[in-house]
Amino acid sequence: MIKLGVIFGGESVEHEVSIISAVQAMNKLDAEKYEVIPIYITKDREWYTGDSLKDIETYQDLDLLKRYCSNVVLYFKKGRYVLQSKGFFKRIVKDIDMVFPIVHGTNVEDGVLQGYLRSIGIPFVGSDVAASAVSQDKIFQKHIFANSGLPITNFIWFFDSEYNDDSNAIIKKIEKLKYPVIIKPATLGSSVGIAVANNRDELVKAIEDAIVYDNKILVEEVVENLMEVNISVLGNYQNMYLSEIEQVMTDNDLLTFEDKYIGNSKKVGTSSKGMASASRKIPADIDKKLREEVEDIASRAFKELNSSGVVRIDFLIDKKNKKVYINEINSCPGSLAFYLWEPIGKKYSELLDDMINTAIKDYKNRTNKIHSFESNILRGFSGSKGLKNTKLK
């Protein structure tokens, strides 16, 4: 049985979304194959573990959570990956074989957490450091997609400091695009901080809202006759598989946080089902040619970024001109996009198995490569004097 640490939460505006996604997954993992060990990161960056973290109701009272769960750190100790309690009397709380990060947003999905996991050497599910970082930064994505010949909308981007120093120059640059435009914080997800502007007044307000969340801002033209469709890709650079395509349904100018995570529920206190609660049409109402184009672009984008595990790739389609644009890739999508796999016969538990098996293959591939050498260039050095006659290349 694999001792599987599921990491979620973190210092992110998508903290609660991560909890929902993780609790969904933990309750679908096969108990005969995995010992599921929850690892919850609070908003103040403390790590906790305990079986009660598998229950969504636990998070309604964080004081009780902290009282009945163990405050831990994850590290490598004498050939083992362990969760060790903090404080004066330290003890090993759990051993971990591998980690499954189910995380969304800044400092967790963007390569930061993945970098820590790589540095201690533990196998983990999902995209590696570089792919995670690029997938979190919409501007990086735009440049890579454009360089790869993938179709994207016209856009510009800028730093918050550039806007604060000379807002008129930035606005003039933006207005070389065609209204309406959509304004996005570069590194956030779940539609946080995103707005559509039809004129200069709306543009200014949207920019001022966006820079509250991020120091890089993306502005791009809105696609006319818009239809939004999404597809999920599973696997790695060697083998990849495609899900069903969904058509996103919303009454708003864009898919909002509420569309994604609150759904149509009007009842106060109703628990969100994560991205599974969003309004959608599956399969999407597109013809065979458009479907094949979306599938081809998705496969190419997944490989270009060297993604792994499960991603969701979002597309914008001009229905009148039948023009497809890739919008963005999500390295750890809400609810792990399981709702896109069920229509083609893949159960959520099977999807999770596939992600874990891919992670094991990635780990084996990685450990078969050379990462360090036996030689030690410091051997024989005697203090600072030993550096005088040494040339480093």
GIWOBEL-V943299 format. One record per pair of residues at least 24 apart in sequence whose ideal C-beta (glycine too) atoms are under 8 Angstrom apart, sorted by the first residue. I is the first residue (numbers start at 1). GAP is how many residues later the second one is. If there is no record, write none. Layout:
i:I gap:GAP
i:I gap:GAP
This chain:
i:1 gap:31
i:1 gap:32
i:1 gap:33
i:1 gap:34
i:2 gap:31
i:2 gap:32
i:2 gap:33
i:2 gap:95
i:2 gap:96
i:2 gap:354
i:3 gap:31
i:3 gap:32
i:3 gap:34
i:3 gap:91
i:3 gap:92
i:3 gap:93
i:3 gap:94
i:3 gap:95
i:4 gap:25
i:4 gap:30
i:4 gap:31
i:4 gap:32
i:4 gap:33
i:4 gap:92
i:4 gap:93
i:4 gap:94
i:4 gap:95
i:4 gap:96
i:4 gap:352
i:5 gap:32
i:5 gap:33
i:5 gap:34
i:5 gap:44
i:5 gap:69
i:5 gap:78
i:5 gap:89
i:5 gap:91
i:5 gap:93
i:5 gap:94
i:5 gap:95
i:6 gap:30
i:6 gap:31
i:6 gap:32
i:6 gap:33
i:6 gap:93
i:6 gap:94
i:6 gap:95
i:6 gap:96
i:7 gap:32
i:7 gap:34
i:7 gap:92
i:7 gap:93
i:7 gap:94
i:7 gap:95
i:7 gap:96
i:7 gap:101
i:7 gap:106
i:8 gap:30
i:8 gap:31
i:8 gap:32
i:8 gap:33
i:8 gap:93
i:8 gap:94
i:8 gap:95
i:9 gap:31
i:9 gap:32
i:9 gap:33
i:9 gap:34
i:9 gap:94
i:9 gap:99
i:10 gap:31
i:10 gap:33
i:10 gap:35
i:10 gap:93
i:10 gap:95
i:10 gap:96
i:10 gap:97
i:10 gap:98
i:10 gap:103
i:11 gap:30
i:11 gap:32
i:11 gap:33
i:11 gap:34
i:11 gap:95
i:11 gap:96
i:11 gap:97
i:12 gap:91
i:12 gap:92
i:12 gap:93
i:12 gap:94
i:12 gap:95
i:12 gap:96
i:12 gap:97
i:13 gap:92
i:13 gap:93
i:13 gap:175
i:13 gap:177
i:13 gap:179
i:13 gap:200
i:14 gap:90
i:14 gap:91
i:14 gap:95
i:14 gap:174
i:14 gap:175
i:14 gap:176
i:14 gap:178
i:15 gap:28
i:15 gap:90
i:16 gap:43
i:17 gap:87
i:17 gap:88
i:17 gap:173
i:17 gap:244
i:17 gap:257
i:17 gap:317
i:18 gap:84
i:18 gap:85
i:18 gap:86
i:18 gap:87
i:18 gap:90
i:19 gap:37
i:19 gap:40
i:20 gap:36
i:20 gap:241
i:20 gap:252
i:20 gap:253
i:20 gap:254
i:20 gap:314
i:20 gap:315
i:21 gap:81
i:21 gap:83
i:21 gap:253
i:21 gap:254
i:21 gap:311
i:21 gap:313
i:21 gap:314
i:21 gap:315
i:22 gap:80
i:23 gap:31
i:23 gap:32
i:23 gap:33
i:24 gap:249
i:24 gap:250
i:24 gap:252
i:24 gap:311
i:24 gap:312
i:24 gap:314
i:24 gap:324
i:25 gap:75
i:25 gap:77
i:25 gap:311
i:25 gap:323
i:25 gap:327
i:26 gap:28
i:27 gap:27
i:28 gap:310
i:28 gap:320
i:28 gap:321
i:28 gap:324
i:29 gap:320
i:29 gap:323
i:30 gap:319
i:30 gap:322
i:30 gap:323
i:33 gap:320
i:34 gap:322
i:37 gap:46
i:37 gap:57
i:37 gap:59
i:39 gap:33
i:39 gap:35
i:39 gap:44
i:39 gap:60
i:40 gap:25
i:40 gap:29
i:41 gap:67
i:42 gap:24
i:46 gap:25
i:47 gap:24
i:47 gap:25
i:47 gap:26
i:47 gap:27
i:47 gap:36
i:48 gap:24
i:49 gap:34
i:49 gap:44
i:49 gap:45
i:56 gap:215
i:74 gap:25
i:74 gap:46
i:74 gap:48
i:75 gap:45
i:76 gap:44
i:76 gap:45
i:76 gap:46
i:81 gap:39
i:81 gap:40
i:81 gap:41
i:96 gap:26
i:97 gap:26
i:98 gap:24
i:98 gap:25
i:98 gap:26
i:98 gap:27
i:98 gap:258
i:98 gap:261
i:98 gap:262
i:98 gap:265
i:99 gap:24
i:99 gap:25
i:99 gap:26
i:100 gap:24
i:100 gap:25
i:100 gap:26
i:100 gap:255
i:100 gap:256
i:100 gap:259
i:101 gap:24
i:101 gap:25
i:101 gap:231
i:102 gap:230
i:102 gap:234
i:103 gap:229
i:104 gap:85
i:104 gap:86
i:104 gap:228
i:104 gap:230
i:105 gap:31
i:105 gap:83
i:105 gap:84
i:105 gap:85
i:106 gap:30
i:106 gap:81
i:106 gap:82
i:109 gap:26
i:109 gap:27
i:109 gap:80
i:109 gap:222
i:109 gap:223
i:110 gap:25
i:110 gap:26
i:110 gap:27
i:110 gap:77
i:111 gap:25
i:123 gap:236
i:123 gap:237
i:123 gap:239
i:123 gap:240
i:124 gap:235
i:125 gap:184
i:125 gap:230
i:125 gap:231
i:125 gap:233
i:125 gap:234
i:126 gap:182
i:126 gap:183
i:126 gap:184
i:126 gap:205
i:126 gap:206
i:126 gap:229
i:126 gap:233
i:127 gap:178
i:127 gap:179
i:127 gap:180
i:127 gap:181
i:127 gap:182
i:127 gap:184
i:127 gap:204
i:127 gap:205
i:128 gap:178
i:128 gap:180
i:128 gap:234
i:130 gap:176
i:131 gap:174
i:131 gap:175
i:131 gap:176
i:131 gap:177
i:131 gap:200
i:132 gap:199
i:132 gap:200
i:134 gap:171
i:135 gap:170
i:135 gap:172
i:135 gap:176
i:135 gap:193
i:135 gap:194
i:135 gap:195
i:135 gap:196
i:136 gap:51
i:136 gap:53
i:136 gap:195
i:137 gap:49
i:137 gap:50
i:137 gap:79
i:138 gap:46
i:138 gap:48
i:138 gap:49
i:138 gap:80
i:138 gap:190
i:139 gap:47
i:139 gap:77
i:139 gap:79
i:141 gap:164
i:141 gap:187
i:141 gap:188
i:142 gap:76
i:144 gap:160
i:144 gap:161
i:145 gap:156
i:145 gap:159
i:145 gap:181
i:148 gap:152
i:148 gap:153
i:148 gap:156
i:150 gap:147
i:150 gap:150
i:150 gap:151
i:150 gap:154
i:150 gap:176
i:151 gap:146
i:151 gap:172
i:151 gap:173
i:151 gap:174
i:151 gap:175
i:152 gap:173
i:152 gap:174
i:153 gap:67
i:153 gap:68
i:153 gap:70
i:153 gap:163
i:153 gap:172
i:153 gap:174
i:154 gap:24
i:154 gap:66
i:154 gap:67
i:155 gap:63
i:155 gap:64
i:155 gap:65
i:155 gap:66
i:156 gap:63
i:156 gap:64
i:157 gap:29
i:157 gap:59
i:157 gap:60
i:157 gap:61
i:157 gap:62
i:158 gap:58
i:158 gap:59
i:159 gap:56
i:159 gap:57
i:159 gap:58
i:160 gap:51
i:160 gap:54
i:160 gap:55
i:160 gap:56
i:160 gap:57
i:161 gap:54
i:163 gap:44
i:163 gap:48
i:163 gap:54
i:167 gap:37
i:167 gap:40
i:170 gap:37
i:171 gap:29
i:171 gap:32
i:171 gap:33
i:174 gap:29
i:174 gap:45
i:175 gap:25
i:177 gap:42
i:177 gap:43
i:177 gap:44
i:178 gap:43
i:180 gap:41
i:180 gap:42
i:180 gap:73
i:181 gap:38
i:181 gap:39
i:181 gap:40
i:181 gap:41
i:182 gap:37
i:182 gap:38
i:182 gap:39
i:182 gap:40
i:182 gap:72
i:183 gap:24
i:183 gap:26
i:183 gap:27
i:183 gap:34
i:183 gap:35
i:183 gap:36
i:184 gap:26
i:184 gap:33
i:184 gap:34
i:184 gap:35
i:184 gap:36
i:185 gap:25
i:185 gap:26
i:185 gap:28
i:185 gap:29
i:185 gap:31
i:185 gap:32
i:185 gap:33
i:186 gap:28
i:186 gap:30
i:186 gap:31
i:186 gap:32
i:187 gap:27
i:187 gap:29
i:188 gap:25
i:188 gap:26
i:189 gap:141
i:190 gap:67
i:190 gap:70
i:190 gap:71
i:190 gap:144
i:191 gap:63
i:191 gap:64
i:191 gap:65
i:191 gap:66
i:191 gap:68
i:191 gap:69
i:192 gap:65
i:194 gap:60
i:194 gap:62
i:195 gap:59
i:196 gap:26
i:196 gap:57
i:196 gap:58
i:222 gap:31
i:223 gap:93
i:223 gap:94
i:223 gap:95
i:223 gap:100
i:223 gap:102
i:224 gap:94
i:224 gap:96
i:224 gap:97
i:225 gap:93
i:225 gap:94
i:225 gap:95
i:225 gap:96
i:226 gap:90
i:226 gap:91
i:226 gap:92
i:226 gap:93
i:227 gap:57
i:227 gap:59
i:227 gap:89
i:227 gap:90
i:227 gap:92
i:228 gap:27
i:228 gap:86
i:228 gap:87
i:228 gap:88
i:228 gap:89
i:228 gap:99
i:229 gap:55
i:229 gap:57
i:229 gap:65
i:229 gap:85
i:229 gap:86
i:229 gap:88
i:230 gap:82
i:230 gap:83
i:230 gap:84
i:230 gap:85
i:230 gap:107
i:230 gap:110
i:231 gap:63
i:231 gap:64
i:231 gap:67
i:231 gap:81
i:231 gap:82
i:231 gap:84
i:231 gap:109
i:232 gap:78
i:232 gap:79
i:232 gap:80
i:232 gap:81
i:232 gap:101
i:232 gap:105
i:232 gap:108
i:232 gap:109
i:233 gap:65
i:233 gap:66
i:233 gap:69
i:233 gap:74
i:233 gap:77
i:233 gap:78
i:233 gap:80
i:234 gap:75
i:234 gap:76
i:234 gap:107
i:234 gap:117
i:234 gap:120
i:234 gap:121
i:234 gap:124
i:235 gap:67
i:235 gap:73
i:235 gap:119
i:235 gap:123
i:236 gap:71
i:236 gap:72
i:236 gap:73
i:236 gap:122
i:236 gap:125
i:236 gap:126
i:237 gap:66
i:237 gap:69
i:237 gap:71
i:238 gap:123
i:240 gap:59
i:240 gap:62
i:240 gap:63
i:242 gap:53
i:242 gap:56
i:242 gap:57
i:243 gap:94
i:243 gap:97
i:243 gap:98
i:243 gap:100
i:243 gap:101
i:243 gap:103
i:244 gap:38
i:244 gap:39
i:244 gap:96
i:244 gap:97
i:244 gap:99
i:244 gap:100
i:245 gap:37
i:245 gap:38
i:245 gap:39
i:245 gap:41
i:245 gap:46
i:245 gap:49
i:245 gap:50
i:245 gap:95
i:246 gap:34
i:246 gap:35
i:246 gap:36
i:246 gap:37
i:246 gap:38
i:246 gap:93
i:246 gap:94
i:247 gap:33
i:247 gap:34
i:247 gap:35
i:247 gap:36
i:247 gap:37
i:247 gap:38
i:247 gap:39
i:248 gap:30
i:248 gap:31
i:248 gap:32
i:249 gap:30
i:249 gap:31
i:249 gap:32
i:250 gap:29
i:260 gap:74
i:261 gap:73
i:273 gap:62
i:274 gap:60
i:274 gap:61
i:275 gap:58
i:275 gap:59
i:275 gap:60
i:275 gap:62
i:275 gap:64
i:276 gap:59
i:276 gap:62
i:276 gap:63
i:280 gap:59
i:282 gap:57
i:282 gap:58
i:282 gap:61
i:283 gap:60
i:286 gap:31
i:289 gap:33
i:290 gap:27
i:290 gap:32
i:290 gap:34
i:293 gap:31
i:294 gap:30
i:297 gap:27
i:297 gap:29
i:298 gap:28
i:301 gap:25
i:301 gap:28
i:302 gap:27
i:305 gap:24
i:307 gap:24
i:308 gap:50
i:308 gap:51
i:308 gap:54
i:309 gap:46
i:309 gap:49
i:309 gap:50
i:310 gap:26
i:310 gap:27
i:310 gap:41
i:310 gap:45
i:311 gap:26
i:312 gap:25
i:312 gap:28
